[in-house]
């Protein structure tokens, strides 16, 4: 392929022959965006090489922000669950688009370079302009990379610029957790509150918030003495939706712990009395964690009430999800392997379990110190 350069105004353009039409030669003009001829010559050589190797993509008038908006609303929306799409939308509409429209107005998709993305991470990590954590920015990167991978598949880009950026160093997550004594204190102060059942069951099984709120009585097999985690209730916008667990491993059947079996039998009797009391007004959705009239607890209320109870009783502040970490902690402390904990908690990957829960508390360290001390018989 041969081409030449011609100047229009201040910019140099590449002219290449693309065949004939009714005997007339057809040409294509490609803007180099260069004002210096020497720079334009470099672009010419690079463009002709790409054309010869069949990897050249002709520029089109498509901005990066319009592309990613279209990808969000017409592509990824059909590939992920509603709640997952909501997290994509938050990153794209609240972070990516406002930044790129302000910093690189009308930036064409094909002009997007690694440096543009790098500058975004630098800006968002700055405490004065965002202060987002490295882990949060890595989630932004995953969304951005996914959209640009699609652009490559559709022939809009020859390569993904997100592949060449330097990601912020990932922070190692250190989970908070309660000791057994702290959990027992928590159980005491939750008795009689609307979230009593959610706290008690979640702490024994290490359930996610959505898993314990999604529990129904048909998940309990008193005869076979099992409990099955098969539904989860999560917030989607202003409403709460019920869906399947987040992964195949999250769908799990576990033995019915004796204390939980006894607790559930008493709770079932209590709900039967409430059903008779409220009559037709009773909302019989079959949920275990619910109000007296049967309405299932909402995620926002559970979070709010949980924090309030902790603060009112001067307990160490943790999130509801940290009950799950507490379960893993005391299982680990009592000799369960990481593999056993992975299966119990429903993690799809053992590395997830190891990265989060491979920690020890001071009591465990003291036990280790005693064992080491007992190995050696002589003192100095």
C-alpha positions in Angstrom: 0.0 0.0 0.0 1.2 3.5 -0.9 0.2 6.8 0.4 1.0 10.5 0.4 0.7 13.5 2.6 -1.2 16.7 2.0 -1.8 19.7 4.2 -5.2 21.2 4.9 -5.2 24.2 7.1 -2.7 23.5 9.9 -3.1 19.7 9.9 -1.4 17.1 7.6 -3.6 14.3 6.0 -2.7 10.9 4.7 -4.1 10.1 1.2 -4.4 6.4 0.3 -5.9 4.7 -2.8 -8.7 2.3 -1.8 -9.6 1.0 -5.3 -11.7 2.2 -8.2 -15.4 3.0 -8.8 -16.7 3.0 -12.4 -13.1 3.4 -13.6 -12.4 6.3 -11.3 -9.7 6.1 -8.6 -11.1 6.3 -5.1 -9.0 7.9 -2.3 -9.3 8.1 1.4 -8.2 11.0 3.5 -7.0 10.3 7.1 -6.3 13.1 9.6 -2.9 12.6 11.2 -3.7 15.4 13.8 -0.1 16.6 13.2 1.0 20.1 12.4 4.6 19.2 11.7 5.4 17.2 8.5 8.0 15.1 10.3 5.4 13.9 12.8 2.9 13.3 10.0 5.5 11.1 8.1 5.8 8.9 11.2 2.0 8.5 11.3 2.0 7.8 7.6 4.5 4.9 7.9 2.6 3.5 10.9 -0.7 3.7 9.1 0.6 2.0 5.9 2.1 -0.8 7.9 -1.2 -1.4 9.7 -3.1 -1.4 6.4 -0.6 -3.9 4.9 -1.1 -6.1 7.9 -4.9 -5.7 7.8 -5.1 -4.2 11.3 -5.8 -0.6 10.4 -9.2 0.7 11.7 -10.5 3.7 9.9 -11.3 6.6 12.2 -15.0 7.2 12.8 -16.7 10.0 14.7 -17.5 8.2 17.9 -16.5 9.7 21.3 -15.3 7.5 24.1 -18.2 8.7 26.4 -20.9 8.0 23.8 -19.3 4.5 23.2 -19.2 3.5 26.8 -22.8 4.8 27.4 -24.0 2.7 24.5 -22.1 -0.3 25.8 -23.6 0.1 29.2 -27.2 0.4 28.0 -27.3 -1.9 25.0 -24.5 -4.5 25.5 -23.6 -5.3 29.1 -27.2 -4.8 30.3 -28.1 -8.1 28.5 -25.1 -10.0 29.9 -25.2 -9.5 33.7 -27.8 -9.6 36.4 -29.7 -6.4 37.4 -27.7 -5.8 40.6 -24.4 -6.3 38.8 -25.5 -3.9 36.0 -26.3 -1.3 38.7 -22.7 -1.4 39.9 -21.5 -0.9 36.3 -23.9 2.0 35.9 -22.5 3.7 39.0 -18.9 3.5 37.8 -19.8 4.7 34.2 -22.3 7.5 34.9 -21.0 8.8 38.2 -17.2 8.5 37.6 -16.0 7.8 34.1 -18.2 9.9 32.0 -18.1 13.1 34.2 -14.3 12.9 34.3 -13.6 12.3 30.6 -16.2 14.9 29.5 -14.5 17.5 31.7 -10.9 16.6 31.2 -10.8 15.4 27.6 -13.9 16.9 26.0 -15.1 15.0 22.8 -12.2 12.6 23.0 -12.7 10.1 20.2 -12.8 6.4 21.1 -9.9 5.7 18.7 -7.9 8.5 20.3 -8.1 7.0 23.7 -4.6 6.3 25.0 -3.2 4.6 28.1 -2.2 8.0 29.4 -5.8 9.2 29.5 -6.8 6.2 31.6 -3.7 6.6 33.8 -4.6 10.2 34.5 -8.1 9.1 35.5 -6.7 6.7 38.2 -4.3 9.4 39.4 -7.1 11.9 39.7 -9.6 9.6 41.4 -6.9 8.4 43.9 -6.1 11.9 45.0 -7.9 12.7 48.3 -8.8 16.2 47.1 -10.5 14.9 44.0 -12.0 11.6 44.9 -9.9 9.7 47.4 -11.0 6.3 46.0 -9.1 3.3 47.3 -6.9 1.1 45.1 -9.3 -1.7 45.4 -12.2 0.5 44.2 -10.2 1.8 41.3 -9.4 -1.8 40.3 -13.1 -2.4 40.0 -13.4 0.7 37.8 -10.6 -0.7 35.7 -12.4 -4.0 35.3 -15.5 -2.2 33.9 -13.4 0.0 31.7 -11.4 -2.9 30.3 -14.5 -4.9 29.7 -16.0 -2.1 27.6 -12.8 -1.6 25.6 -12.4 -5.4 25.0 -15.8 -5.2 23.4 -14.6 -2.3 21.2 -11.7 -4.5 20.0 -14.1 -7.4 19.2 -16.3 -5.0 17.2 -13.3 -3.7 15.2 -13.5 -0.2 16.6 -10.0 -0.5 18.2 -7.0 -2.5 17.2 -5.9 -3.0 20.8 -7.1 -2.3 24.3 -5.4 0.8 25.8 -6.5 -0.3 29.3 -4.1 -3.3 29.0 -1.1 -1.0 29.2 -1.9 1.2 32.3 -0.2 0.8 35.7 -2.9 -0.2 38.2 -2.8 1.1 41.8 -1.3 -1.5 44.2 -4.0 -3.7 45.7 -4.6 -3.2 49.4 -4.7 -6.4 51.4 -8.1 -6.6 53.1 -8.1 -7.3 56.8 -11.5 -8.4 58.0 -12.9 -7.3 61.3 -14.5 -9.9 63.5 -16.0 -10.6 66.9 -14.7 -13.1 69.4 -17.1 -15.8 70.7 -17.6 -13.7 73.9 -18.4 -10.6 71.8 -20.9 -12.6 69.7 -22.7 -13.9 72.8 -23.0 -10.4 74.1 -24.4 -9.3 70.7 -27.0 -12.2 70.8 -28.1 -10.9 74.2 -28.7 -7.3 73.2 -30.5 -8.4 70.0 -33.1 -10.5 71.8 -36.6 -9.2 71.2 -35.5 -6.9 68.3 -36.7 -7.3 64.7 -33.2 -8.4 63.6 -32.7 -11.0 66.3 -33.2 -14.0 63.9 -31.0 -12.5 61.2 -28.1 -11.9 63.6 -28.4 -15.3 65.3 -28.6 -17.4 62.2 -26.0 -15.4 60.2 -23.4 -15.6 63.0 -23.8 -19.3 63.3 -23.6 -20.1 59.6 -21.5 -17.2 58.3 -24.2 -16.2 55.9 -24.1 -13.1 53.7 -26.7 -10.5 54.4 -28.7 -11.3 51.3 -28.6 -15.1 52.1 -30.0 -14.8 55.6 -32.7 -12.3 54.4 -33.6 -14.7 51.6 -34.1 -17.7 53.8 -37.5 -19.3 53.7 -39.0 -22.1 55.7 -38.9 -24.4 52.7 -35.1 -24.2 53.0 -35.2 -25.9 56.4 -35.5 -29.7 56.5 -36.2 -30.6 60.2 -36.5 -34.3 59.3 -33.2 -34.5 57.4 -31.7 -31.8 59.7 -30.4 -29.6 56.9 -30.5 -25.9 55.8 -30.2 -25.0 52.1 -29.0 -21.6 50.9 -30.8 -21.2 47.6 -32.1 -17.7 47.4 -30.8 -14.2 48.3 -32.6 -10.9 48.8 -30.6 -7.9 47.7 -31.2 -4.2 47.1 -31.7 -3.0 43.5 -32.2 0.7 43.2 -35.1 1.5 45.5 -36.5 -2.0 45.6 -35.4 -5.3 46.9 -35.2 -8.3 44.6 -34.9 -12.0 45.2 -32.4 -14.0 43.0 -30.3 -17.1 43.0 -27.0 -17.1 45.0 -24.1 -15.3 43.5 -22.3 -18.5 42.4 -22.8 -22.3 42.1 -20.7 -22.8 45.2 -22.9 -20.3 47.1 -25.9 -22.6 46.6 -25.2 -25.1 49.4 -26.8 -27.4 51.8 -25.4 -27.5 55.4 -26.2 -29.6 58.5 -28.8 -28.0 60.8 -26.9 -26.9 63.9 -28.7 -28.2 67.1 -29.0 -24.7 68.6 -30.4 -23.3 65.4 -32.8 -26.2 65.0 -34.2 -25.4 68.5 -34.3 -21.7 67.8 -36.1 -22.2 64.4 -38.7 -24.5 66.0 -39.6 -21.8 68.6 -39.6 -19.1 65.9 -41.9 -21.1 63.7 -44.4 -21.4 66.6 -44.2 -17.7 67.2 -44.9 -16.9 63.6 -47.9 -19.3 63.6 -49.4 -17.3 66.4 -48.7 -14.0 64.6 -50.4 -15.4 61.5 -53.6 -16.2 63.5 -53.4 -12.8 65.2 -53.1 -10.8 62.0 -55.4 -13.0 59.9 -55.8 -11.8 56.3 -53.4 -8.9 57.0 -50.5 -11.4 57.5 -48.0 -11.3 54.7 -47.3 -15.0 54.3 -44.2 -14.9 52.0 -42.6 -17.8 53.9 -39.6 -15.8 55.1 -37.8 -16.7 58.3 -36.5 -13.2 59.0 -39.5 -11.0 59.0 -41.7 -8.6 61.0 -44.5 -9.8 63.2 -47.0 -9.4 60.3 -44.8 -11.4 58.0 -43.2 -8.7 55.9 -39.6 -9.7 55.2 -36.8 -7.5 56.6 -35.2 -5.0 54.1 -31.5 -4.8 53.6 -31.3 -1.1 54.6 -33.2 -1.6 57.8 -31.0 -4.5 58.8 -27.9 -2.4 58.4 -29.3 0.6 60.2 -30.7 -1.4 63.1 -27.5 -3.4 63.5 -25.3 -0.3 63.7 -27.8 1.3 66.2 -27.8 -1.7 68.5 -24.0 -1.9 68.5 -23.6 1.8 69.3 -26.3 1.8 72.0 -24.6 -1.1 73.8 -21.0 0.2 73.4 -19.9 -2.8 71.4 -16.9 -2.6 69.0 -18.3 -1.3 65.7 -18.4 -3.8 62.9 -20.6 -4.3 59.8 -23.3 -6.9 59.5 -21.1 -8.7 56.9 -18.3 -8.9 59.6 -20.5 -11.6 61.3 -19.5 -13.8 58.4 -15.8 -13.0 59.1 -16.4 -13.8 62.7 -17.8 -17.2 61.8 -14.7 -18.0 59.7 -12.4 -16.8 62.5 -13.8 -19.1 65.2 -13.9 -22.0 62.7 -10.3 -21.4 61.8 -9.4 -21.1 65.5 -11.1 -24.4 66.3 -9.2 -26.4 63.8 -11.2 -26.3 60.6 -9.1 -26.2 57.4 -9.4 -23.4 54.9 -10.9 -25.9 52.5 -13.6 -26.8 55.0 -14.3 -23.1 55.7 -14.5 -22.4 51.9 -17.2 -25.0 51.5 -19.1 -23.8 54.6 -19.1 -20.2 53.5 -19.8 -20.9 49.9 -16.7 -19.3 48.4 -16.1 -20.3 44.8 -12.3 -20.1 45.1 -10.0 -21.3 47.9 -7.8 -18.3 47.4 -10.6 -16.0 48.4 -10.9 -17.8 51.7 -7.2 -17.8 52.2 -6.7 -14.1 51.4 -9.5 -13.0 53.7 -9.3 -15.4 56.6 -5.7 -16.5 56.9 -5.2 -14.4 60.0 -4.8 -15.2 63.6 -5.8 -13.3 66.8 -3.6 -12.8 69.8 -5.1 -15.8 71.7 -4.0 -18.1 68.8 -0.5 -16.5 68.9 -0.2 -17.1 72.6 -1.1 -20.8 72.1 1.6 -21.0 69.4 4.1 -19.3 71.8 3.4 -21.9 74.5 3.9 -24.8 72.0 7.3 -23.3 70.9 8.3 -22.8 74.6 7.5 -26.5 75.3 9.7 -27.7 72.5 13.0 -26.7 74.1 13.8 -28.2 77.5 16.8 -26.1 78.4 16.9 -22.4 79.5 19.8 -20.2 78.8 
